[in-house]
């Protein structure tokens, strides 16, 4: 699937889960499970509860997402 087909939306981290997984509440009120993208893992970017993040979702599975950016 090309990257142009993904859905990008902002949300807030609500809960930290094991294995670098997070429960994120999106702007539209949905709650999804999200994990860090590879570049954020490589650069050791930390994400905490309450952080505003930008997530990328597949149109085929709207219950999972990938965190691609953490707001400062």
Helices and strands as residue ranges (DSSP letters): G 3-5, E 7-17, E 21-26, E 31-36, H 38-42, E 52-58, E 61-70
